[in-house]
């Protein structure tokens, strides 16, 4: 697989052989053997370059995912071999990356010492659904709704949306805003597949307007940076408790729309390690004096 990926990416056997620190003839033999094993042609060879067949394009996409998972598996096995009680791969939605995950990590250190967490932050719900189904993550903190019938879901909380404004914006001097006050404003938003985007857009329509979207971004930190730069306004969950970004202010909305936060896992994943980790979400909310 690694040999094939190198040839497919370089589109040249000579450059691929240099990249792999090997001679070209053995590389060509390896690729020929792979094609014979699979019973199909993967590459179209010419004197100047190499092109991929449709089968080769499919293999390239899948092989990259497969090798990435193998590399992660190797790291996880080493961690357990070095004394970790287990390894969990956790996907987290944008704002929960900054607010909820620090609390969960602290709780895991107290109640599950030796557990290693591989956290992938700033993910969108559709990404996490696929990652859970394909067993690339074990548990995800996401924003419903979800479409998959292979997953179980536990509701955590409901977050009201607030408005992020550039600090010199004319609306920044007001304490409470109506959504209709933003009708003429340019919007910075999460991607269309985001639950926050869907709920925000519907709330704007109920307020009598369609938001004028000038920029989309997946990362909350990037979204707020665009707001601070004066590109537009944004609706974000519980933002005031997470960020103290220069050049930006947050204002409450009257009758604010809200988004849910939930933890999800693959229903047939019944490992004791996952069950104990899920129990952490049942613990009382940490206080300022006792964050763990």
Beta strands, then each sheet from edge to edge (+ up, - down):
strand 1: 43-45
strand 2: 50-52
strand 3: 86-93
strand 4: 115-123
strand 5: 139-142
strand 6: 151-166
strand 7: 176-177
strand 8: 186-189
strand 9: 212-216
strand 10: 234-237
strand 11: 248-253
strand 12: 258-266
sheet 1: 1+ 2-
sheet 2: 4+ 3+ 5+ 12- 6+ 10-
sheet 3: 4+ 3+ 5+ 12- 6+ 11- 7-
sheet 4: 8+ 9+
end
